[in-house]
Amino acid sequence: MKKFISIIIIYLFAINAFSQSSNCNSFDFLDNCAQELGDFTFIKSYNVKLESAKPSSGNKTEFQYIFSKGHTYIIVVCGGSDKEMILNLLDKDKKKVSSNYSKETKQYYQKFQYNCNSTGVYYLEASFKGYNNGCGVVILGFKKPQ
């Protein structure tokens, strides 16, 4: 009987672990959020998956892309859980130039635009407010100057 109960417990833990890892499917996020690009041209998508057991705001991941002067960029942020993803856009000196989160109003925005004034490397820094874990997708698009 003890062996049977042990097998059931192990089985339940395995199912729970599998279901949690499958909840972070970047293709589902991409399908659900791609229409937010509107008339912008798709450039690239970045998968965000942060894992840790301790609540904090210190865990981040970073991606880079070269932005061109005169172009307008759109950044679409799609979190895969009830945790809100914060996406900061940083310039070449790693100074924040834009974000999808307003500290003043404590609001998250699914997308934001950035009018590039200087060609160079820009950094997309993703984190989850109050947590070290979470998953989602960041989609980058652009428009050429007219």
C-alpha positions, 0 to 999 in steps of 0.5 A: 500500500505504501508503495502504491501511495508513493507511486501516486505522489510521484506521478502527481508531482510529475504531472504538475511539473510537466503542466507548469513547463508547458504553460510557457509556450512562446508560439501561443504567445506569438500567435495571440500577440502578433496582431498587435503589430498593426501596420508595423513590419515584424523584425524579431521575437524574443522568448522570455523565460525566467526561473527562480523560486524566490520572490524578488525583482532582481532577475532579468534577461536582456536582448539587443538589436541595432535600431536605425535613426529615423525609424519608428519601432514598436515593442509588443510585450506578452506575458504568459501568466498573471505576473506582469512583464516589464520591458525596458528599452535601454540605449547604448549606455544602458540608460532607460529610454522607454518602458511598457510600465509607468511607475507613476500610474502603476500601469502596464502597457502591452505595446509601446512605440519608440522614435529612434533619434540615434542609430546604434545598439539598443537593449531590451531588458525583460523582468517580472515585477515582484518575481524572479520567474515568469515567461512570455514573448517580446515582439519587435517591429518597425516602420521606415520614415516616410 
